[in-house]
Amino acid sequence: MAGARLPVATIAALVVPVVAGLSWMAAGGAPMAWIAVNALALVLALAMAFWLPLPGSEHGVVVLAAALVLALWATALAGVSIEGVRRWVGIGQVRFHLGYLTLPLLIVLTARLPSLPALALLLAALGATVFQPDLAATVALAASMVIAAVQRQGVVGRILAVIGLLACSYLIGQPDTLAPVRFVEQVQSDAWAVQPAAGLALTLAGLAPLLMLRQAAPLAAFLVAAGLMAFAGPYPSILIGYGAAPILGFGLALAALRCQRQSQ
């Protein structure tokens, strides 16, 4: 099957943190609906990772990547607003954090492109995260851009890294007014406070994307940095806490990696 082209460690990078989070939510008394949403998201993400077709040509990759950037800007300008922050799109009663749904895929797609179009797309995406504003997504994207800069080893890569770090510096001075929600944000910190062993287990589980370091280092950097931002403020504990968007976004990124491996 197509999914067999993905290494087991790459699949584990998705499954381990999500299952660890499901276990913690179940033990801690999270709403069953939240547990069901994350579990269903994991099933759908794995299905996408194994079977979802994505463009293989450079033209198709550019078109899809540009559509993702436009979706990010549409959310920043007209998405669901909470205390003036626009990071979400609503489908019925469910809200999706669009950055965590689209950015993992965008990172994998731009890694396949020449430096100049990759630079333009990533800078446009970075601008959307700053405008929303979303410090956690900005930091995660900047971390990915730094790794991409090391891999590309050119002037364009250095520009990516510097602008990403400048964007982080700008947002760090802007306080985040949103209050954390239990089982969504700062899940690892809560677990440390309740049971240090569980906190350690969840923290280590959140590092599971490092299993992809050799195959997709920019993606691994994004996911790990985004997860660690839960220690820095009221930001989502992606893959571990409640929220389908990061899980589905990871699945889309894995689908892109699989299609990339097939085309090589």
N, C-alpha and C positions, 0 to 999 in steps of 0.2 A: 504494500500500500504506500501511498505518497508520504504519509506521516513517518514511515520507517526511516526516512532520510534525516529526520531530526534526531540528534544524539539523545540518549536516555537522560543524561545530565541536564540537557536543555529543558526537557519536559519537567524534570524534577525541580528546576528553578522556579517554575510556576506552581507546581502541585504542593511542594513542601510548605511555603508560607501560607497558602490558602487553607490547607488542611489544618495547619497549626492554629490559624485564626479561627476556623470553625470550631475546633476543640475548645479554645479559650472562651468563645462566645457561648457555647453550649454549657460549659462548666460554670460560667459567671452569670447565667440567667438572662442572656440577651433575648430579645423577642424572636420567636420561632420564625416569623416572617423574614427577619433579617438573615437568619441562618439559611433559610431556604433560598433567598435571593443570591447569596454568595455561592451556595452549592450549585444552583442552576447556572450561574455565571461561569463557574469552573467547568461544568460540562460543556457549555457552549464554547468556551475558550479553547478547550481541548479539541472539540469538533472542528473549529476554525483552523487550529494549528495543523491538524491532520489533513483536512480536505478543502479548505476555502481557496479558490483560485484567485490570484492577484496578477496584475500586469507584469509581463516579463521584459517588454521593450523599454528602452530609455524614454521614449515619448510617453508611453503609458504610465511609467513611474512618475514623470514630471507632472502629468495631468492629475494623477491621484494625489501626489504630495501637495500640489497647489490647492486642490479642493479641501484638503485637511487644514491648510493654513487659512483659507477663506472661512471655514467653519469655526476656527478659533476666534477670528476677528468678529464674525457674526455674533458669537457668544459674548465676547467682550463688549460689544456695542448694544446688543438687544437680548441677551440671555436672561435667565432667571436671576433676579436681583435680591440679595440679602444684605441689608445694611449698606447698600451702595456697591457691594462686591458682585461681579457677574462672572461666575465660573461654571455655571450649570445650564443644561437644557432640560426641559421637562417633558416627559412622555406619560400622560395620565397623572397618577399620583407619585410616579418615580422620577427623581432627579438624577441626572448623570453629570459627573464632573468631566466636561468635554476635553480638558487638557490631558487627563490621564487616560481617556479613551483614544485620543488621536496621536499624542506625541510619541508613544513607543513605536507606532507604525511609521510615523514621519522620520524618526531617527534611523530606522532600518532602511527606509527608501532612499534617504539622502546619502547614506553611506555608499550607495551604488552609483551616484551621480558624479560628474566632474565637479571640481572645486567651486567654480563660480555659481552655477545654479544651486548647488548645495548651500553655499553661503547665503544667497538671496532668500531661499526658503526658510532656513533656520533663523536668520535674523528677523524675518517677518513673523515667524512663530514666537520668537522671543519677545518681540514688541507686543504681541497679543497678550502674553502672560503678564507683562509689566502693566499693560493698560487695564487688565481685569480688576484689581491686581491680584497676583498669586505668587507670593514669595517662594513657597515650596516648589511649585512647578518651574519657576524661573531658576532657582538654584539647581534643581535636577537637570534641567535642559543645559544650563551652563556647564555642569559637570560632564555631561555627554559631549558638549562642544570642545571642552579641554581635551578629552580623550581622543576625539576625532582630529583635533589639531596635531596631537602627537603622532597619530597614524599617517596623516597627510604630509606632514613635515614640509610645509610651504608657507608662503606669505598669507594666503587665504586662510589657512588653518590658524595661524597666529592671530589674525584679525577676529576670527570666530571666538577664540578663547578670551581675548582682551575685552571684546564687547560683552560677552556673556558675564564676565566678572564685574564689569562696570554696571550692568543691569542689576546684578545681585546687590552691589554696594548701594545703589539708589533705593531699592526696595527695603533694605534692612532698616533704613531710617524711617520707614512708614509703618506705624503700628497696625497690627491686624486686630480688628475690632470684634471678630467673630468668636463666640464662646465655644469651647470644645464640647463635643457630644460623646458621652460614654459609648464605647465599642465602635466609635468611628475615628475620633482623633485621639492621639497620645495613648494608644492602647498599650504599648510596651511599658510606658511609665506607670500606668495604672497597675499593670501586672506586677511590676517590680515592687510597688507599694503593698500589694496584697500578698504576693508569694514570690520572693526573689528567684526561686528556681524557675517558675513560670515566666517571669520577666526575662531571664537569661535565655530560656528556650525560644521565646518569641523573638527576641533580638537576634539570635543566631538564625532563626528561620527567615527573618527579614533580609539576611545576607545571602540567601540561597541564589539570587540572580548572579552572584559572582561565579557560579558554576558555568556560566556562559562566557566568561571573560575572554577565552581564546576564540570563540566563534563570533561574538558580538559585543565587544568591549564597550562601545558607546551606549548600547542599550542597557547593559549591566550597570554602568555608571549612573544612568538616569534612574533606574528602578531602586538601586541601593540608596542613592542620595535622597530621592523622594521619600523613601521609608524612614531614613534617619532624621528627616526634618520633623518627624513627629516628636522627637525629643527637644526640638528647638522652639516649639510654640503650638498653637491650636491648629495643627495641620494633620491631614489624614494619615493613618497608619496603613498605607496602601498595601493591598493583597492580604493583610492580616485583619484589619478592621472592616466594618460593614461598608460596602460600596462595590457595586458591580463594575463600574467604569474601568478601574485599573486592571481588574482580572480580564475583562473583555479586550482591553487595549493590549495587554500582554499576549493574548491569544492571536490578535491581528498581527502583532509584530512577529510572532513565531510562524504564522502563515507566510509572511513575507520572507522570512529566513528560509523556510522550506522551498518556496518558489525560486529563491535565489540559488539555493544549492542544486535544484533540478536543472537550472539553466546553465550551470557551469560545466 
